[in-house]
C-alpha cells in the first residue's frame, strides 16, 4: 500500500463537483481515483514554500560544486 502524505482525501468526483472545497483546505488533500492515490492538491502558500525550498537547495548544490574552483582576479574597472 502506498503511503499517503495528507490528513485529507477526496476523489476525482469530489474534485469535479466542487474544486474550491478541495483547494480551500489549509493542508494538502490526496486525490484518489478508483481507490488509488493519483495526486495532491496543495494550498498556494505551501506550494510557494516548497518552490522556495527547492530553489534554495539548488543554490546550495551550486555553491558546494563551485566552492573549490580557482579564483579569477577581476578589477572593478573591468566590471
GUVEXSE-871274 format. One record per atom (N, C-alpha, C): residue in three letters; atom name; x negated, z, y negated. Coordinates in Angstrom, 2 decimals. Layout:
<nodes>
NODE   type   atom        c1        c3        c2
NODE    ala     CA         X         Z         Y
...
</nodes>
This chain:
<nodes>
NODE   type   atom        c1        c3        c2
NODE    unk      N     -0.84      0.00      1.18
NODE    unk     CA      0.00      0.00      0.00
NODE    unk      C     -0.88      0.00     -1.24
NODE    unk      N     -0.51     -0.81     -2.20
NODE    unk     CA     -1.26     -0.93     -3.44
NODE    unk      C     -0.96      0.24     -4.37
NODE    unk      N     -2.01      0.78     -5.01
NODE    unk     CA     -1.84      1.89     -5.94
NODE    unk      C     -1.15      1.41     -7.21
NODE    unk      N     -0.23      2.21     -7.72
NODE    unk     CA      0.49      1.89     -8.94
NODE    unk      C     -0.07      2.76    -10.07
NODE    unk      N     -0.45      2.13    -11.16
NODE    unk     CA     -1.07      2.84    -12.28
NODE    unk      C     -0.06      3.07    -13.40
NODE    unk      N      1.10      3.61    -13.04
NODE    unk     CA      2.14      3.84    -14.02
NODE    unk      C      3.12      4.88    -13.50
NODE    unk      N      3.68      5.63    -14.44
NODE    unk     CA      4.74      6.57    -14.07
NODE    unk      C      6.11      5.91    -14.08
NODE    unk      N      6.20      4.70    -14.63
NODE    unk     CA      7.46      3.99    -14.75
NODE    unk      C      7.39      2.66    -14.02
NODE    unk      N      8.51      2.25    -13.44
NODE    unk     CA      8.59      0.95    -12.78
NODE    unk      C      9.87      0.25    -13.22
NODE    unk      N      9.84     -1.08    -13.09
NODE    unk     CA     11.01     -1.90    -13.36
NODE    unk      C     10.89     -3.15    -12.51
NODE    unk      N     11.99     -3.83    -12.36
NODE    unk     CA     11.98     -5.09    -11.59
NODE    unk      C     11.99     -6.26    -12.56
NODE    unk      N     11.74     -7.44    -12.00
NODE    unk     CA     11.84     -8.66    -12.80
NODE    unk      C     13.24     -8.77    -13.39
NODE    unk      N     14.25     -8.42    -12.60
NODE    unk     CA     15.64     -8.49    -13.08
NODE    unk      C     15.83     -7.55    -14.27
NODE    unk      N     15.26     -6.34    -14.20
NODE    unk     CA     15.35     -5.41    -15.33
NODE    unk      C     14.70     -6.00    -16.58
NODE    unk      N     13.56     -6.63    -16.38
NODE    unk     CA     12.83     -7.23    -17.49
NODE    unk      C     13.64     -8.37    -18.11
NODE    unk      N     14.30     -9.15    -17.27
NODE    unk     CA     15.11    -10.26    -17.78
NODE    unk      C     16.37     -9.75    -18.51
NODE    unk      N     16.97     -8.71    -18.00
NODE    unk     CA     18.20     -8.17    -18.60
NODE    unk      C     17.94     -7.55    -19.96
NODE    unk      N     16.87     -6.74    -20.07
NODE    unk     CA     16.64     -6.00    -21.30
NODE    unk      C     15.13     -5.79    -21.52
NODE    unk      N     14.43     -6.82    -21.96
NODE    unk     CA     12.98     -6.70    -22.12
NODE    unk      C     12.57     -5.63    -23.12
NODE    unk      N     13.35     -5.42    -24.16
NODE    unk     CA     12.99     -4.40    -25.16
NODE    unk      C     13.00     -3.00    -24.56
NODE    unk      N     13.84     -2.75    -23.60
NODE    unk     CA     13.86     -1.43    -22.95
NODE    unk      C     12.57     -1.20    -22.17
NODE    unk      N     12.04     -2.25    -21.58
NODE    unk     CA     10.79     -2.14    -20.82
NODE    unk      C      9.62     -1.94    -21.79
NODE    unk      N      9.53     -2.79    -22.81
NODE    unk     CA      8.42     -2.69    -23.76
NODE    unk      C      8.57     -1.51    -24.70
NODE    unk      N      9.74     -0.89    -24.73
NODE    unk     CA      9.96      0.25    -25.60
NODE    unk      C      9.36      1.55    -25.09
NODE    unk      N      8.86      1.55    -23.87
NODE    unk     CA      8.25      2.76    -23.30
NODE    unk      C      6.93      3.05    -24.01
NODE    unk      N      6.55      4.31    -24.04
NODE    unk     CA      5.27      4.70    -24.64
NODE    unk      C      4.13      4.64    -23.64
NODE    unk      N      4.41      4.26    -22.41
NODE    unk     CA      3.41      4.19    -21.35
NODE    unk      C      3.56      2.85    -20.62
NODE    unk      N      2.57      2.49    -19.82
NODE    unk     CA      2.68      1.26    -19.04
NODE    unk      C      3.87      1.32    -18.08
NODE    unk      N      4.45      0.16    -17.83
NODE    unk     CA      5.54      0.03    -16.87
NODE    unk      C      5.11     -1.00    -15.83
NODE    unk      N      5.10     -0.60    -14.56
NODE    unk     CA      4.76     -1.52    -13.47
NODE    unk      C      5.98     -2.41    -13.20
NODE    unk      N      5.75     -3.72    -13.13
NODE    unk     CA      6.83     -4.67    -12.87
NODE    unk      C      6.74     -5.11    -11.41
NODE    unk      N      7.87     -5.01    -10.74
NODE    unk     CA      7.95     -5.34     -9.31
NODE    unk      C      8.80     -6.58     -9.08
NODE    unk      N      8.42     -7.34     -8.06
NODE    unk     CA      9.22     -8.46     -7.58
NODE    unk      C      9.22     -8.38     -6.07
NODE    unk      N     10.40     -8.26     -5.49
NODE    unk     CA     10.53     -8.11     -4.02
NODE    unk      C      9.67     -6.97     -3.50
NODE    unk      N      9.76     -5.82     -4.15
NODE    unk     CA      9.06     -4.60     -3.75
NODE    unk      C      7.54     -4.69     -3.81
NODE    unk      N      7.01     -5.66     -4.54
NODE    unk     CA      5.57     -5.81     -4.72
NODE    unk      C      5.24     -5.75     -6.21
NODE    unk      N      4.25     -4.96     -6.59
NODE    unk     CA      3.86     -4.94     -8.00
NODE    unk      C      3.22     -6.27     -8.39
NODE    unk      N      3.68     -6.84     -9.50
NODE    unk     CA      3.15     -8.14     -9.93
NODE    unk      C      2.48     -8.07    -11.30
NODE    unk      N      2.64     -6.94    -12.00
NODE    unk     CA      2.01     -6.83    -13.31
NODE    unk      C      2.45     -5.57    -14.02
NODE    unk      N      1.97     -5.44    -15.24
NODE    unk     CA      2.29     -4.27    -16.06
NODE    unk      C      2.70     -4.72    -17.45
NODE    unk      N      3.67     -4.07    -18.01
NODE    unk     CA      3.98     -4.20    -19.43
NODE    unk      C      3.40     -2.96    -20.09
NODE    unk      N      2.58     -3.19    -21.11
NODE    unk     CA      1.95     -2.05    -21.76
NODE    unk      C      2.27     -2.07    -23.25
NODE    unk      N      2.34     -0.89    -23.87
NODE    unk     CA      2.60     -0.83    -25.31
NODE    unk      C      1.48     -1.49    -26.11
NODE    unk      N      1.84     -2.03    -27.25
NODE    unk     CA      0.89     -2.73    -28.12
NODE    unk      C     -0.31     -1.87    -28.47
NODE    unk      N     -0.09     -0.61    -28.81
NODE    unk     CA     -1.21      0.25    -29.20
NODE    unk      C     -2.18      0.47    -28.05
NODE    unk      N     -1.67      0.63    -26.84
NODE    unk     CA     -2.53      0.79    -25.67
NODE    unk      C     -3.32     -0.49    -25.41
NODE    unk      N     -2.67     -1.63    -25.57
NODE    unk     CA     -3.36     -2.91    -25.39
NODE    unk      C     -4.52     -3.03    -26.38
NODE    unk      N     -4.28     -2.68    -27.64
NODE    unk     CA     -5.33     -2.76    -28.65
NODE    unk      C     -6.48     -1.80    -28.32
NODE    unk      N     -6.16     -0.61    -27.84
NODE    unk     CA     -7.21      0.33    -27.43
NODE    unk      C     -8.04     -0.24    -26.30
NODE    unk      N     -7.38     -0.87    -25.33
NODE    unk     CA     -8.09     -1.47    -24.20
NODE    unk      C     -9.00     -2.61    -24.66
NODE    unk      N     -8.51     -3.45    -25.56
NODE    unk     CA     -9.32     -4.56    -26.05
NODE    unk      C    -10.52     -4.05    -26.84
NODE    unk      N    -10.34     -3.01    -27.64
NODE    unk     CA    -11.45     -2.42    -28.37
NODE    unk      C    -12.49     -1.83    -27.42
NODE    unk      N    -12.03     -1.15    -26.37
NODE    unk     CA    -12.96     -0.58    -25.39
NODE    unk      C    -13.73     -1.67    -24.67
NODE    unk      N    -13.07     -2.77    -24.33
NODE    unk     CA    -13.76     -3.89    -23.68
NODE    unk      C    -14.80     -4.52    -24.61
NODE    unk      N    -14.45     -4.66    -25.88
NODE    unk     CA    -15.40     -5.21    -26.84
NODE    unk      C    -16.60     -4.29    -27.00
NODE    unk      N    -16.34     -2.97    -27.09
NODE    unk     CA    -17.44     -2.01    -27.19
NODE    unk      C    -18.35     -2.09    -25.97
NODE    unk      N    -17.76     -2.19    -24.79
NODE    unk     CA    -18.55     -2.29    -23.55
NODE    unk      C    -19.39     -3.56    -23.55
NODE    unk      N    -18.83     -4.64    -24.05
NODE    unk     CA    -19.58     -5.90    -24.15
NODE    unk      C    -20.82     -5.72    -25.02
NODE    unk      N    -20.64     -5.12    -26.20
NODE    unk     CA    -21.77     -4.96    -27.12
NODE    unk      C    -22.80     -3.98    -26.58
NODE    unk      N    -22.38     -2.98    -25.83
NODE    unk     CA    -23.34     -2.07    -25.19
NODE    unk      C    -24.21     -2.86    -24.22
NODE    unk      N    -23.59     -3.75    -23.43
NODE    unk     CA    -24.36     -4.58    -22.50
NODE    unk      C    -25.35     -5.48    -23.24
NODE    unk      N    -24.90     -6.09    -24.33
NODE    unk     CA    -25.78     -6.97    -25.11
NODE    unk      C    -26.96     -6.19    -25.66
NODE    unk      N    -26.70     -5.02    -26.21
NODE    unk     CA    -27.77     -4.18    -26.76
NODE    unk      C    -28.75     -3.78    -25.67
NODE    unk      N    -28.24     -3.37    -24.51
NODE    unk     CA    -29.12     -2.97    -23.39
NODE    unk      C    -29.98     -4.14    -22.94
NODE    unk      N    -29.40     -5.34    -22.89
NODE    unk     CA    -30.17     -6.51    -22.46
NODE    unk      C    -31.27     -6.87    -23.46
NODE    unk      N    -31.01     -6.63    -24.74
NODE    unk     CA    -31.93     -7.08    -25.78
NODE    unk      C    -32.88     -6.00    -26.29
NODE    unk      N    -32.71     -4.77    -25.89
NODE    unk     CA    -33.49     -3.70    -26.50
NODE    unk      C    -34.99     -3.81    -26.23
NODE    unk      N    -35.40     -4.49    -25.18
NODE    unk     CA    -36.83     -4.64    -24.88
NODE    unk      C    -37.38     -6.00    -25.29
NODE    unk      N    -36.57     -6.81    -25.96
NODE    unk     CA    -37.04     -8.11    -26.44
NODE    unk      C    -38.11     -7.89    -27.51
NODE    unk      N    -39.03     -8.83    -27.63
NODE    unk     CA    -40.04     -8.69    -28.68
NODE    unk      C    -39.40     -8.79    -30.07
NODE    unk      N    -39.99     -8.05    -31.01
NODE    unk     CA    -39.50     -8.09    -32.38
NODE    unk      C    -39.98     -9.35    -33.07
NODE    unk      N    -39.18     -9.82    -33.99
NODE    unk     CA    -39.53    -11.01    -34.78
NODE    unk      C    -39.65    -10.57    -36.23
NODE    unk      N    -40.81    -10.82    -36.82
NODE    unk     CA    -41.04    -10.47    -38.22
NODE    unk      C    -40.30    -11.46    -39.12
NODE    unk      N    -39.50    -10.94    -40.03
NODE    unk     CA    -38.77    -11.78    -40.99
NODE    unk      C    -38.87    -11.11    -42.34
NODE    unk      N    -39.18    -11.90    -43.36
NODE    unk     CA    -39.23    -11.34    -44.71
NODE    unk      C    -37.85    -11.44    -45.34
NODE    unk      N    -37.61    -10.56    -46.29
NODE    unk     CA    -36.32    -10.57    -46.98
NODE    unk      C    -36.11    -11.90    -47.70
NODE    unk      N    -37.17    -12.49    -48.19
NODE    unk     CA    -37.05    -13.76    -48.91
NODE    unk      C    -36.62    -14.90    -47.98
NODE    unk      N    -36.97    -14.80    -46.71
NODE    unk     CA    -36.57    -15.84    -45.74
NODE    unk      C    -35.09    -15.74    -45.39
NODE    unk      N    -34.51    -14.59    -45.64
NODE    unk     CA    -33.10    -14.44    -45.32
NODE    unk      C    -32.28    -15.06    -46.42
</nodes>
